[in-house]
Amino acid sequence: MNIPVNNNAPVFAKNQIQINAPVETVWKVLTNIKEWPKWQKSVTKVIIDNKPIEGTEFKWEADGFTFNSKIHTANEFTAFGWTGKIIGTSAIHNWTFTSKDNTTIVTVEESLQGVLPLIFRSNFQKKLEAGLLKNLHELKNEVENNHN
């Protein structure tokens, strides 16, 4: 990962899921950022002008908030990550993919730092943990039901 999550940040969460599809399929779905609103219920809008490569910036809306993000890692079929900023908070969000017997183990982790995660640590922690788990299940559902 070009930018690892901050394990010492006020808010940090990590989770994983097994998806019954090849890593190439999982990678294609996750990195097609323009299509996120089709399978992630909380994402309502995405603006990205370039391919999802390192250095690409994009804006997206989720849960009523607008995030400014930048891809820091795009290692095909193994790792994908971005940073994001919103007032009072910065995030590092990383995904890793491990191929195993025509399935994919997807691990996601995120750290949040800044004044808001520090002040509202408990609330941010609960929302981040629930959000990562939801994202994993939405990704699994999209890949297994619409791309196999």
N, C-alpha and C positions, 0 to 999 in steps of 0.2 A: 504494500500500500504506500502510495506516495505521501499521504498524510494519514497517520494512524489516529484512531479515536483517542481522546484523552481519558484514560481510565481513572484519573483523579479529578475529573470535572465534577461540579456539583450534582449533575444528573448524567447517568450512564445506564444503558441497557443493552442486552445482547440476547439473541434467540436464534433458533434454527428450525428448519423443516426439511423433510424429504419430499421431493417432487418426482412423480412417476413419469419422467420424460428425460431425454438426453440433455446434457448441459447446453448444447448449441441452441436448443429450443427455448430453454429458460433464459439464456443470455439474450436472445433476440427479443423476447417479450419485455424483459426488464429494461433493456437499453433503448427501446423504442419509446422515448420519453414523450413524444407527441401523443401517443396513444394511452398514456396513463389514465386520463379521465374515463376511458371506456371500461377499465377494470378496477380502478381504485375509487371507491365510493366517495372518499373525502376530497379527492382532487377534482376541481371543477374547470381548471384552465391551465394550459401550458403554452409558453412562448419560447421556442427554440429555433434558431435560424440555421444552425450547423449540425453536422453529424455528432453523435455523442462520443467525442474524442477528448483527450486531456486538454484542458484549457477552454473548452466550450462553456459559455455562460448561458443560463436559461432562467426564466421567471415562471413561477407556477403559483396557483392558488389552491389552498386546501384548508378546510374548516374555517373559511372566511378570512384567512390571512394570505398575504402575498409574500412569497419567499424569493430572494435573489440567490441563485446557486451557481456554482462553478464546478465542473468535473475535474477532479484531481487525479483519478486513476481510471484507466480503461484498458485493462489487460484481458484481451479476449478470452472468454470462457473461464476465467479464474478470479478476477477481481474488478469491482466497479465501485467508485465512490465519488462523493461530492461534498463540498462545503456549502453552507447556507447561512444567510443572515436575515434577521428581522429585528426590529427595534428592541434593544436590550438583550438580545440573544444571538449567539453564533453556534452553529452545529457542524459536526463532522459525522457523515453518514456513510458507512462502508458495507458492501456486500462481498462475500466470497462464495465460490462455487466449487464443489468437489464432485466429480463424476464417479458413480459407483454402480456397476451392473445395470447400465442403461437407465439409472435414476440419477438425480442430482441432489446433493445435500447443499442447501442454501443457508448461509449464516449471515445475519445482519446485526450490525452494532452501531450505536450512535451515542455521541456525547454532546451535551448541551452546557454551555458556559455563558457567563455574563451576569448582569445584575438581576434580571428576572428569574433565571433558574436558581440563583443563589437565594433570593428572597422567598420564592414560591417553590422551593425544592420538592417538597412532598407531592404537591399537585402535579408539577412537571414530571416527576418520576413515574407516578401512576399513569399519566397520559402517554408518556413515551413507551413504557412497557406494553400497554394495551395497543398502542398504535403500531409498534413493530410486529406484534403477534398478528394483528389484523392484516398488515401489509403482506406478511408471509402467507397467510391463508388466502388472501385475494390473488396473490401471484400463483399459488398452487392451483387454485380454482381456474384461473384464466388459462394457464398452461395445459392442465389436464383435460379441461372441457372444451377448449376452443382451438388448441394447437397440436393435438395428437392425432 
